[in-house]
Amino acid sequence: MEFERTTDEAELTEWTRSDGNATIRLRRRADDRFAVRYDQLHQAEDGREYAYETVDSREAAEDLVDAWRADPPA
């Protein structure tokens, strides 16, 4: 399924899956690292899924978002 960017702010960007049952969030942490979170609802066809990683750069965070958009974590 496709993801659409639904929030685009300086410190937070979020994408929502086309069925509304999953989101990917990228945010800058207080320590200047970046957190990327994948959250799929219990109601989703494939059930609940959650993943969270921190990386050192915005570029690495965006790469992780791209990877999860193409192939969500399992």
N, C-alpha and C positions, 0 to 999 in steps of 0.2 A: 504494500500500500504506500501511497504517497504521503509525505509530510509537508505541511505548509507553515511558514514562519508566522507566528501569531503574536509574538512579543519581540520588540527590538528596541532595547534601551541600552544605555552606555554600559551598565554592569550586568545586564541580564538579557539573554536571548532565548526564546522558547519556540519549539516547533510542535505542532499538533498533527497527529496522524489523521488521515481523511475520514476515518470512521469515528474519531473522537475518543477512542479507547486507549490511546497512548500519547505520551509527550516526551520530548527530549529537551532538557534545560541546560544551558551553558551559563555559568556566572563566575565573576571574579570574586575570589575570597578575600578576606581581610589581610591575609599574608601575601597577597599578590599572585597566588597560584590560581588555577582555574579548575572548577568542578564541573563535571558533566554527569547528568543523571538521566537515566531512561526509566520511565514508570508506565507500566501497562496495567490497566484496571482489572480487577477480579472478573468483571463482566465481559471482558474481551473473549473472543472466540477461542483463543489459545490459553486463556486463564491469566493469572497474575504473573508479572515478571518485573524485576527491579534490578538495576545495575547502577553503580556509582563509582566514578574514578576521578582522581585529581591528577593534574599535569602541570608542568612548569610554565607553559607558554600558551598564548591565545591560538597560535598556529596549531599546536598539538591538540588543543581542545577542539578546534574546528575540524581537524582530521578525524578525531574520534566521533564527532557528531556525524560527519559524512559516512563513516563506516557503519555506525548504528542505524542511520537512515536507510542504507542499502541492505544491511543484514542485521536486524535487531539481535541483541544478546539473548542467549537462551539459558 
